[in-house]
Amino acid sequence: MQAVILAAGLGSRLHKLTGGKSKALVEIGDRPLILHQLESLADHGVGPILVVVGHSGDELQQVIGDRAETLLNDRFTETNSLYSLWLARDWIKGPFLLLNCDLFFDPVILDRLLDESGNVLVYDSTSSRGREQTKVAVKKRRVVDLGKDLPPASARGENLGMLMFDEAGSRTMLKTADELIRSGHEDAWVIEATRAVCSQVPVYGLNVAGQAWTEIDFPYDLDVARREVWPLIWKGRWRKAVYWKRSRWAAIGVAALTLALAGWLANSYVGEASVNWETVPASGGDAVSLVRGGGKTQRWWTATADTVIAIASESSVLVETRLAMPAGAPARKLHYVVSITVDGRAHDWKLYTAALDSTVRLEGRLVGDKDRMALSLPEGIHKVGVSLVSAQGGELLVRIRQAETREP
């Protein structure tokens, strides 16, 4: 799915703190806000991504790098967010996510949004009283109206500035934007077009009350982002794993690890005939039998976010994982994150995408395809642990295999 981030605005109410830069560049947790958004989208498999830039455009493009495409709104001083979206109309090819660049959010919110279908607007029912807030009216889950002028008494919450459009919703949104812009409303906000779209196609509300987020408009909002929201995100298992990995790469050097892994793969694992792998009995989870074609069974272990599947090994190991989903789970691909520890210390993590594997069976559940991670261990006996950091559904199946012998 495509995503568009609107980041062309001046952010004038934060100029004293930003030195006049775009608020997409304000730092939270020692990283620019725009990178928090881009990394969250990438972690969830969303892409390609387009960032519409304007104010501080050159600096934003440098920070963004190759993480996303950029499009310049060179009229950012005289236009508003709807014009920026309108500029992206030819880039958008179908369903897409739409985000404002000043939204700082827990990735769990994105998890929940991607689990939905249709046109979805994210809102928080615990916040709807401020004059500057875009309030949302919801009836039987359908968004019936929204705007800053909506009476608080009729509002069900505050709009976050994160929307998802399906094929029909995307066409309607872009058509509405085009009509407004061509009729002279270049200074309109995206929310004005969204308000019109709600009367043409069903737009459903997703209430994320209780999740950590803030819209950064004022200095107070930035303080809340740094002092309250960021610590909650940091403590979350998903972000803790992601940010730990990045800091680790910075500490030990990308080149050293990449060369070491590449060398081991070239010499130790070039196919099934190169290495004989044996499954090692594991602790920490329940053993289950996975049935393959012809009735052959394989022994796997189940893991959740609260369990660690572990073995002790003195040779290289191959960690194999699958996602076990309840019967009746959606047929689309699901994302999950796996954490690896060695001797109780964080070693690595992987984001995988699980597609249904029809060649294997597990009683009462659907099974995703197999993912692999090879580990080269130092000399001596080491404890390897595998756990589920986050998943869009289901539990983790783990099999850890040890290199036995090499054929001549």
C-alpha positions as CSV (number, residue, x, y, z in Angstrom):
1,M,0.0,0.0,0.0
2,Q,1.2,3.5,-0.9
3,A,1.5,6.3,1.7
4,V,1.6,10.1,1.5
5,I,3.0,12.3,4.2
6,L,2.2,16.0,4.0
7,A,5.2,18.0,5.2
8,A,5.2,21.3,3.3
9,G,3.9,23.6,6.0
10,L,5.7,26.4,7.8
11,G,5.0,25.2,11.3
12,S,5.2,28.9,12.4
13,R,3.9,28.2,15.9
14,L,7.0,26.2,16.7
15,H,9.6,28.6,15.1
16,K,11.1,29.6,18.4
17,L,11.9,26.0,19.2
18,T,12.8,24.9,15.7
19,G,14.9,27.9,14.6
20,G,12.5,28.3,11.7
21,K,12.9,24.7,10.4
22,S,10.0,22.5,9.4
23,K,8.3,20.8,12.4
24,A,8.9,17.5,10.6
25,L,12.6,18.0,11.6
26,V,12.0,18.5,15.3
27,E,13.9,15.8,17.3
28,I,12.2,13.3,19.6
29,G,14.4,10.6,21.1
30,D,17.4,12.1,19.1
31,R,15.7,11.5,15.8
32,P,13.8,13.8,13.5
33,L,10.0,13.3,13.6
34,I,9.8,12.5,9.9
35,L,12.1,9.5,10.5
36,H,9.9,8.1,13.2
37,Q,7.0,8.1,10.7
38,L,9.0,6.7,7.8
39,E,10.5,3.9,9.9
40,S,7.2,3.0,11.4
41,L,5.7,2.7,7.9
42,A,8.6,0.7,6.6
43,D,8.5,-1.7,9.7
44,H,4.9,-2.4,8.7
45,G,5.6,-3.1,5.1
46,V,3.9,0.1,3.8
47,G,5.4,1.5,0.6
48,P,6.2,3.2,-1.6
49,I,6.1,6.4,0.3
50,L,5.9,10.0,-0.9
51,V,6.6,13.0,1.2
52,V,5.3,16.3,-0.1
53,V,7.9,18.9,1.1
54,G,7.9,22.7,0.9
55,H,9.4,24.7,3.8
56,S,12.9,23.4,4.6
57,G,12.5,21.2,1.6
58,D,16.2,20.7,0.9
59,E,17.0,19.8,4.5
60,L,14.0,17.4,4.6
61,Q,15.1,15.7,1.4
62,Q,18.6,15.1,2.9
63,V,17.1,13.6,6.1
64,I,14.7,11.4,4.1
65,G,17.4,10.1,1.7
66,D,16.2,7.0,-0.1
67,R,13.6,6.1,2.5
68,A,10.9,7.8,0.4
69,E,10.3,9.8,-2.7
70,T,9.8,13.5,-2.3
71,L,7.6,16.0,-4.2
72,L,8.1,19.8,-3.9
73,N,5.2,22.1,-3.2
74,D,6.9,25.4,-4.2
75,R,3.8,27.4,-3.3
76,F,3.7,26.3,0.4
77,T,3.5,29.9,1.6
78,E,0.2,30.5,-0.2
79,T,-1.4,27.1,-0.1
80,N,-2.3,24.5,2.5
81,S,-2.4,20.7,2.9
82,L,-5.1,20.0,0.4
83,Y,-2.9,21.6,-2.4
84,S,0.0,19.3,-1.3
85,L,-2.2,16.3,-1.6
86,W,-3.5,17.5,-5.0
87,L,0.1,17.7,-6.3
88,A,0.4,14.0,-5.5
89,R,-2.7,13.0,-7.4
90,D,-0.7,11.4,-10.3
91,W,1.6,9.5,-8.0
92,I,-1.2,7.9,-6.1
93,K,-2.3,4.7,-8.0
94,G,-4.9,3.1,-5.7
95,P,-5.4,2.5,-2.0
96,F,-3.1,4.7,0.2
97,L,-2.4,5.9,3.7
98,L,-2.4,9.6,4.4
99,L,-0.5,11.2,7.3
100,N,0.2,14.7,8.5
101,C,3.9,15.1,9.3
102,D,3.3,16.5,12.8
103,L,1.7,13.3,14.1
104,F,3.9,11.4,16.6
105,F,2.4,8.0,17.3
106,D,2.9,4.6,18.8
107,P,3.3,2.0,15.9
108,V,0.6,-0.1,17.6
109,I,-1.8,2.5,16.1
110,L,-0.6,1.7,12.6
111,D,-0.9,-2.0,13.5
112,R,-4.5,-1.6,14.3
113,L,-5.2,0.6,11.2
114,L,-3.7,-1.9,8.8
115,D,-5.9,-4.7,10.3
116,E,-8.9,-2.7,9.2
117,S,-10.5,-2.7,5.7
118,G,-12.2,0.0,3.7
119,N,-11.9,3.7,4.3
120,V,-10.8,4.4,7.9
121,L,-10.1,7.6,9.9
122,V,-8.2,7.2,13.2
123,Y,-9.5,9.1,16.2
124,D,-9.2,9.2,20.0
125,S,-12.4,9.3,22.0
126,T,-10.6,10.7,25.1
127,S,-9.8,14.0,23.4
128,S,-12.3,16.3,21.7
129,R,-12.6,19.6,23.7
130,G,-10.0,22.0,22.4
131,R,-10.8,24.7,19.9
132,E,-7.8,23.7,17.7
133,Q,-8.7,20.1,17.6
134,T,-10.3,18.5,14.6
135,K,-13.3,16.8,16.2
136,V,-15.0,13.7,14.8
137,A,-18.7,12.7,14.9
138,V,-19.3,9.0,14.6
139,K,-22.6,7.1,14.4
140,K,-22.5,3.3,14.4
141,R,-18.8,3.4,13.6
142,R,-19.3,5.5,10.5
143,V,-17.8,9.0,10.5
144,V,-20.7,11.4,9.7
145,D,-18.9,14.7,10.2
146,L,-15.6,16.3,11.3
147,G,-14.0,19.7,11.7
148,K,-12.7,22.2,14.2
149,D,-16.1,23.9,14.1
150,L,-17.9,20.7,15.2
151,P,-19.7,21.3,18.6
152,P,-17.8,19.3,21.3
153,A,-21.2,17.9,22.5
154,S,-21.7,16.1,19.2
155,A,-18.1,14.9,18.9
156,R,-16.9,11.4,19.7
157,G,-13.2,12.3,19.7
158,E,-10.3,14.0,18.0
159,N,-8.9,13.2,14.6
160,L,-5.3,12.1,14.6
161,G,-4.4,13.0,11.0
162,M,-4.0,9.4,9.9
163,L,-6.4,8.0,7.3
164,M,-6.5,4.9,5.1
165,F,-8.4,4.9,1.7
166,D,-9.4,1.9,-0.3
167,E,-9.7,2.0,-4.1
168,A,-13.1,3.7,-4.2
169,G,-12.2,6.0,-1.4
170,S,-8.9,7.0,-3.0
171,R,-10.7,8.0,-6.3
172,T,-13.3,9.9,-4.4
173,M,-10.7,11.8,-2.2
174,L,-8.6,12.8,-5.2
175,K,-11.7,13.8,-7.3
176,T,-12.9,16.0,-4.4
177,A,-9.5,17.5,-3.9
178,D,-9.3,18.3,-7.7
179,E,-12.7,19.9,-7.7
180,L,-11.9,22.1,-4.6
181,I,-8.5,23.2,-6.0
182,R,-9.8,24.0,-9.5
183,S,-12.6,26.0,-8.0
184,G,-10.1,28.3,-6.3
185,H,-9.7,26.7,-2.8
186,E,-5.9,26.3,-2.9
187,D,-5.8,27.4,0.8
188,A,-8.1,24.6,1.9
189,W,-7.0,21.9,4.4
190,V,-7.2,18.2,3.7
191,I,-9.8,17.9,6.4
192,E,-12.2,19.9,4.3
193,A,-12.0,17.4,1.5
194,T,-12.3,14.5,4.0
195,R,-15.5,16.1,5.3
196,A,-17.0,16.0,1.8
197,V,-15.8,12.4,1.1
198,C,-17.6,11.2,4.3
199,S,-20.9,12.0,2.6
200,Q,-20.0,10.2,-0.6
201,V,-18.4,6.9,0.6
202,P,-18.4,5.1,3.9
203,V,-15.6,6.2,6.1
204,Y,-15.3,4.3,9.4
205,G,-13.8,5.5,12.6
206,L,-11.0,3.6,14.4
207,N,-10.9,4.6,18.1
208,V,-7.3,4.4,19.5
209,A,-8.1,5.7,23.0
210,G,-5.4,4.6,25.4
211,Q,-2.6,4.5,22.8
212,A,0.3,7.0,22.9
213,W,0.2,9.8,20.4
214,T,0.2,13.6,20.0
215,E,-0.2,16.1,17.2
216,I,2.7,18.6,17.5
217,D,1.3,22.1,16.8
218,F,2.6,24.1,19.8
219,P,5.6,24.1,22.1
220,Y,3.5,22.4,24.7
221,D,2.8,19.5,22.3
222,L,6.5,19.0,21.6
223,D,7.1,18.9,25.3
224,V,4.4,16.2,25.7
225,A,5.9,14.2,22.8
226,R,9.3,14.2,24.4
227,R,8.3,13.9,28.1
228,E,5.2,11.6,27.9
229,V,4.7,9.9,24.5
230,W,8.2,9.0,23.6
231,P,8.9,7.1,26.9
232,L,5.8,5.0,26.4
233,I,6.8,4.2,22.8
234,W,10.4,3.4,23.9
235,K,9.1,1.0,26.5
236,G,7.0,-0.8,24.0
237,R,8.4,-4.1,22.9
238,W,8.2,-3.3,19.1
239,R,10.0,0.0,19.2
240,K,12.5,-1.2,21.9
241,A,13.6,-4.0,19.5
242,V,13.7,-1.7,16.5
243,Y,15.7,1.0,18.2
244,W,18.0,-1.4,19.9
245,K,19.0,-2.9,16.6
246,R,19.8,0.5,15.1
247,S,21.9,1.6,18.0
248,R,23.7,-1.8,18.0
249,W,24.5,-1.4,14.3
250,A,25.9,2.0,15.0
251,A,28.1,0.6,17.8
252,I,29.7,-2.4,16.1
253,G,29.7,-1.1,12.5
254,V,27.6,-2.2,9.6
255,A,30.5,-3.3,7.5
256,A,32.0,-5.7,10.1
257,L,28.8,-7.6,10.7
258,T,27.8,-7.7,7.1
259,L,31.1,-9.2,6.0
260,A,31.1,-11.7,8.8
261,L,27.6,-12.9,8.0
262,A,28.3,-13.0,4.2
263,G,31.4,-15.0,4.7
264,W,29.7,-17.5,6.9
265,L,26.8,-17.9,4.5
266,A,29.1,-18.4,1.5
267,N,31.1,-21.1,3.4
268,S,28.5,-22.7,5.6
269,Y,25.1,-22.5,4.0
270,V,24.8,-22.7,0.2
271,G,22.0,-25.3,0.1
272,E,20.6,-28.4,1.7
273,A,23.4,-30.5,0.3
274,S,26.1,-28.3,2.0
275,V,25.1,-28.8,5.7
276,N,23.2,-31.4,7.5
277,W,20.9,-29.7,10.0
278,E,19.4,-31.4,13.0
279,T,16.5,-30.0,15.0
280,V,17.5,-29.4,18.6
281,P,14.9,-30.0,21.4
282,A,14.0,-26.6,22.8
283,S,12.7,-25.3,26.1
284,G,10.3,-22.5,26.9
285,G,7.3,-23.5,24.7
286,D,5.0,-26.3,23.8
287,A,6.1,-28.8,21.1
288,V,3.7,-29.3,18.2
289,S,3.7,-31.5,15.2
290,L,3.6,-29.8,11.8
291,V,2.3,-32.1,9.0
292,R,3.7,-31.8,5.6
293,G,2.7,-33.4,2.3
294,G,2.8,-37.2,2.4
295,G,2.0,-37.3,6.1
296,K,5.6,-36.5,7.2
297,T,5.8,-34.5,10.5
298,Q,8.1,-31.9,11.8
299,R,8.6,-30.9,15.4
300,W,8.2,-27.2,16.1
301,W,7.7,-25.1,19.3
302,T,5.2,-22.4,20.0
303,A,6.2,-19.0,21.3
304,T,4.2,-15.9,22.3
305,A,5.4,-12.4,23.3
306,D,5.8,-13.8,26.9
307,T,7.9,-16.9,26.1
308,V,11.4,-17.6,24.8
309,I,12.2,-20.7,22.9
310,A,15.8,-21.5,23.8
311,I,18.5,-24.1,23.0
312,A,22.2,-24.5,24.0
313,S,24.6,-25.0,21.0
314,E,28.3,-24.9,20.3
315,S,28.0,-24.7,16.5
316,S,26.2,-22.5,13.9
317,V,22.5,-22.6,14.1
318,L,19.6,-21.9,11.7
319,V,16.5,-20.3,13.3
320,E,13.3,-21.1,11.4
321,T,10.0,-19.4,12.1
322,R,6.5,-19.5,10.9
323,L,3.4,-17.6,11.9
324,A,0.5,-19.9,13.2
325,M,-2.8,-18.1,12.6
326,P,-6.3,-19.0,13.8
327,A,-8.6,-20.8,11.3
328,G,-10.6,-18.1,9.5
329,A,-7.7,-15.5,9.7
330,P,-7.6,-13.1,6.7
331,A,-6.0,-14.4,3.6
332,R,-3.8,-11.3,3.2
333,K,-0.1,-11.4,4.3
334,L,0.6,-10.6,7.9
335,H,3.7,-9.0,9.5
336,Y,5.6,-10.3,12.6
337,V,8.8,-9.4,14.3
338,V,11.2,-11.9,15.9
339,S,13.9,-11.2,18.4
340,I,17.0,-13.3,18.8
341,T,19.1,-13.4,22.0
342,V,22.5,-15.1,22.6
343,D,23.4,-15.8,26.2
344,G,20.5,-13.7,27.4
345,R,21.6,-10.6,25.5
346,A,19.9,-9.1,22.5
347,H,21.6,-10.2,19.3
348,D,19.3,-9.3,16.4
349,W,15.7,-8.9,15.2
350,K,13.9,-9.5,12.0
351,L,10.6,-8.2,10.4
352,Y,8.9,-10.9,8.3
353,T,5.9,-11.1,6.1
354,A,3.9,-14.3,6.5
355,A,1.9,-15.7,3.5
356,L,-0.3,-18.8,3.9
357,D,1.5,-22.1,3.2
358,S,-1.0,-24.6,1.9
359,T,1.6,-27.5,1.9
360,V,1.6,-27.8,5.7
361,R,-1.1,-28.4,8.4
362,L,-1.4,-27.7,12.0
363,E,-4.6,-28.8,13.8
364,G,-7.0,-25.9,14.1
365,R,-4.7,-23.3,12.7
366,L,-3.4,-21.9,9.4
367,V,0.4,-21.8,8.9
368,G,2.5,-19.2,7.2
369,D,5.5,-19.8,5.0
370,K,8.9,-20.5,6.6
371,D,11.5,-17.7,7.3
372,R,15.1,-18.4,8.2
373,M,17.9,-16.6,10.0
374,A,21.4,-18.1,10.1
375,L,23.6,-17.4,13.2
376,S,27.4,-18.0,13.4
377,L,28.3,-18.4,17.1
378,P,31.7,-17.9,18.7
379,E,33.6,-20.9,20.1
380,G,32.0,-22.5,23.2
381,I,28.5,-23.4,24.2
382,H,26.0,-20.6,23.9
383,K,22.3,-20.3,24.7
384,V,20.2,-19.1,21.7
385,G,16.7,-17.7,22.5
386,V,13.9,-16.8,20.1
387,S,10.8,-14.8,21.0
388,L,7.9,-13.0,19.3
389,V,8.2,-9.2,19.6
390,S,5.0,-8.3,17.7
391,A,2.5,-9.8,15.3
392,Q,-0.6,-8.8,13.5
393,G,-2.2,-12.0,14.6
394,G,-1.4,-15.6,15.7
395,E,1.5,-17.0,17.5
396,L,5.0,-18.0,16.5
397,L,6.2,-21.4,15.5
398,V,10.0,-21.9,16.1
399,R,12.4,-24.6,15.1
400,I,16.1,-24.2,15.9
401,R,18.5,-26.4,13.9
402,Q,22.1,-27.1,14.5
403,A,24.8,-27.7,12.0
404,E,25.8,-31.3,12.3
405,T,28.3,-32.3,9.6
406,R,29.4,-31.1,6.3
407,E,29.4,-33.4,3.3
408,P,32.8,-33.5,1.5
